[in-house]
Amino acid sequence: MQRTAVNPWTWSVEMGYNQGEIVSGHARTLYCAGQTAMSGDGRPQHAGDMAAQLALSLDNLEAVLSGGDMSLADLVRLNVYTTDVDLLFQHYGILASRLGAAGVAPATTMLGVTRLAIPTLMVELEGTAVAPLNPSPDAAR
């Protein structure tokens, strides 16, 4: 499997995402439902704390990816929904640093929304990941 970044401009790369990614070769695709700051038993966490909600949403996205034998490094698309775009940008480094540590800059869209499914939630992450058909422990992704 090969990933090729598509960036007609460089400003998005400086912000930690690609405008597009071409994925070619034999691969598996995982479409992840939106992940929020929910505990393992389905209770919303960290009301009013954008940084903590963003970190837990990322943890939950990683858990879904892991369940599909994938990781953040396999993300090719990330949709970010938030009830407060300005506040999210103040904590965007949390997201950018985790993606950077994974060596990935997925095509990303951020949308400001009136509310999420549960009123205390402030951010939701929806991802698409692509990985080789037969991942091996020593294969570079």
VMD Tcl script that draws the C-alpha trace (Angstrom):
set ca {
  {0.00 0.00 0.00}
  {1.26 3.47 -0.84}
  {0.09 6.84 0.48}
  {0.77 10.02 -1.50}
  {0.01 13.45 -0.08}
  {-1.75 15.93 -2.36}
  {-1.00 19.53 -1.36}
  {-1.34 22.23 -3.98}
  {-0.52 24.69 -1.15}
  {1.88 24.35 1.77}
  {-0.06 26.20 4.47}
  {-2.09 23.12 5.45}
  {1.04 21.02 5.91}
  {2.30 23.63 8.36}
  {-0.97 23.18 10.29}
  {-0.51 19.39 10.38}
  {-2.81 18.11 7.63}
  {-2.80 17.27 3.94}
  {-5.40 18.59 1.50}
  {-5.80 15.05 0.16}
  {-4.22 11.61 0.19}
  {-4.08 9.06 -2.58}
  {-4.08 5.50 -1.24}
  {-3.17 2.81 -3.75}
  {-2.49 -0.90 -3.59}
  {-4.20 -3.68 -1.66}
  {-5.70 -2.28 1.50}
  {-8.36 -2.51 4.22}
  {-10.49 0.52 5.08}
  {-11.98 1.26 8.51}
  {-14.71 3.89 8.73}
  {-14.87 5.06 12.34}
  {-18.02 6.46 13.91}
  {-17.64 9.81 15.62}
  {-15.69 9.47 18.86}
  {-16.33 11.78 21.78}
  {-15.32 12.15 25.42}
  {-17.27 9.11 26.60}
  {-16.14 6.68 29.30}
  {-15.97 2.95 28.61}
  {-19.46 2.59 30.07}
  {-20.93 5.28 27.80}
  {-21.00 8.28 30.13}
  {-19.92 11.73 28.93}
  {-16.78 13.02 30.61}
  {-15.09 16.41 31.25}
  {-18.05 18.79 30.86}
  {-16.73 22.26 29.98}
  {-13.11 21.11 29.50}
  {-12.24 21.19 25.79}
  {-8.65 19.98 26.27}
  {-9.71 16.93 28.29}
  {-12.56 16.15 25.89}
  {-10.25 16.36 22.88}
  {-7.67 14.07 24.51}
  {-10.31 11.47 25.48}
  {-11.91 11.65 22.03}
  {-8.48 10.88 20.55}
  {-8.01 8.01 23.02}
  {-11.37 6.61 21.97}
  {-10.56 6.98 18.27}
  {-7.28 5.14 18.88}
  {-9.20 2.36 20.67}
  {-11.47 1.87 17.64}
  {-8.46 1.89 15.31}
  {-6.66 -0.61 17.53}
  {-9.71 -2.87 17.41}
  {-9.26 -2.95 13.64}
  {-5.50 -3.65 13.93}
  {-4.76 -0.07 12.94}
  {-3.43 3.08 14.58}
  {-3.47 6.85 14.15}
  {-0.71 6.29 11.58}
  {-3.33 4.73 9.29}
  {-5.73 7.72 9.32}
  {-6.27 9.20 5.87}
  {-9.34 11.32 6.72}
  {-10.36 13.10 9.91}
  {-13.55 15.11 10.43}
  {-13.63 17.29 13.53}
  {-16.97 18.56 14.80}
  {-17.01 21.13 17.60}
  {-19.48 23.35 19.37}
  {-16.78 26.04 19.78}
  {-14.28 26.44 16.94}
  {-12.33 29.23 18.66}
  {-11.92 27.20 21.85}
  {-10.91 24.10 19.89}
  {-8.19 26.09 18.10}
  {-6.78 27.07 21.51}
  {-6.26 23.35 22.20}
  {-5.52 22.20 18.64}
  {-1.94 21.38 19.65}
  {-3.27 18.30 21.47}
  {-4.58 16.93 18.19}
  {-1.66 18.11 16.08}
  {0.96 16.65 18.43}
  {-0.72 13.23 18.58}
  {-1.05 13.07 14.80}
  {2.52 14.33 14.39}
  {3.84 11.68 16.79}
  {2.06 9.08 14.65}
  {3.75 10.55 11.55}
  {0.46 11.30 9.82}
  {-1.29 14.38 8.46}
  {-4.71 13.15 7.30}
  {-6.99 15.19 5.11}
  {-9.02 17.08 7.71}
  {-12.25 19.04 7.85}
  {-13.33 21.03 10.91}
  {-16.95 22.04 11.35}
  {-18.60 24.23 13.95}
  {-21.94 22.76 14.98}
  {-24.75 23.97 17.21}
  {-24.50 20.91 19.45}
  {-23.46 17.27 19.49}
  {-25.62 14.25 20.43}
  {-25.12 14.88 24.15}
  {-25.29 18.57 25.13}
  {-22.17 18.56 27.37}
  {-19.96 17.21 24.58}
  {-17.86 19.83 22.78}
  {-15.85 17.85 20.21}
  {-16.31 14.73 18.06}
  {-13.71 13.03 15.85}
  {-14.72 10.92 12.87}
  {-11.97 9.10 10.99}
  {-11.26 6.89 8.03}
  {-8.19 4.66 8.16}
  {-6.55 2.59 5.44}
  {-3.99 -0.15 6.09}
  {-2.39 -2.99 4.10}
  {-4.49 -6.15 3.66}
  {-1.98 -8.30 5.52}
  {-0.27 -6.16 8.14}
  {2.89 -7.64 9.56}
  {4.66 -6.47 12.73}
  {7.77 -5.41 10.80}
  {5.97 -3.79 7.85}
  {6.29 -0.02 7.63}
  {2.98 1.72 7.17}
}
mol new
graphics top color blue
foreach p $ca { graphics top sphere $p radius 0.5 }
foreach p [lrange $ca 0 end-1] q [lrange $ca 1 end] { graphics top cylinder $p $q radius 0.2 }
display resetview
